[in-house]
Amino acid sequence: MTAEQADLARRFRELMLPHLDAAYNLARYLLRDPVAAEDVAQDAFLRAFRAFEGYRGGDPKAWILAIVRNCCHTWAKAAASDPTVPLERTKTDQGDDAGDAVESSAGPVDPEDSPETAAVRHNEIATMRELIENLPVPFRETLVLRELEELSYQEIAETTGTPIGTVMSRLARARHLLADAWRRRTAVREETRL
């Protein structure tokens, strides 16, 4: 390895690796499959590393998430054309993985919480993840990039390749759809309690 290649690898590690969790998180929400999200995030980082020599600056998080987004769309198209489902990907497996991902993405459980409070919090987080995952893709990705990954409107526009006005309208629509879905889910739960 030449000194130039070593410097390039060092810069990649410094600039891009801090965004590995964000890459997985975006892939997880776009694909709704934790195993596929791991594969796609890994593939995206490999592609980013190969293309890193052409990186000309700008926000590294927006740059890597744009690659993740493109890899997710490529994976989704390929998956749609292949109707087979591996035996190990059962509904119960997905539910268990999703619950683990929810808890880790939400942060540690407060040790001061009672078991009941922790269970309620876990249930609310799982419900919110499900509601976000059920949003149409353009709204889901915009919401995840803004609210979970805390990208600016400009960074979201760069990541998704859409105008800022579109980003703003998608975000407003996503928030509205999510709030409506939350109210419906809460109303259903209240009815079942009675």
C-alpha positions, 0 to 999 in steps of 0.5 A: 500500500502506498502512502497515498493509499494509506492516507486515503484509507485513513481519511475514509475512516475518519470521515465516513466510519462515524456514520456507520450507525446512521447508514444502517438506520436509514437502510433498516427503515427503507428496507424494513429488514434488519439483515438486508440493512446490514448487507446494504450498509456494508455494500454502501460503505464498500462502494463509498470506499472505492469511490472515495478518491472522487469525494470532493468534500461537503457533508460526509454524512449526506454523501454516505447516506446518498450512497446507502439510499441508492444501494437500498433502491437497487436492493429493493428492485432486485428483491422485487424481481426475486419472489423467493423468501429464505426459510430463515426469514420468518415473521417471528424472526423479523419481529424479534430482530425489529424489537432488538433494533428498536431498543438499541436505536432508542437508547438504553432503558432508564434503570430508574423505570419500573418494569411496567414503565419499561414495557410501555416505553418499549411498546410505544417505540415498537409502535412508532417504528412500525408506523414509520415503516408503513409510511410511503418510501419518499416520506419515510426516508425524509422523516428518518433523515430529518428526525432520526439522523438530524440532517438539515433540509439542504443535506436531505436535498443533497442525499435524496437528489430533490429540491429543498421545497420537495424535502420540506413538503415531504417532511410536513406530509410525513409528520401529518401521516405519522400523527394520523396513524398514531392517533388511529392506533391509540384510538384502537387501543383505547377501544380494546381496553373498554 
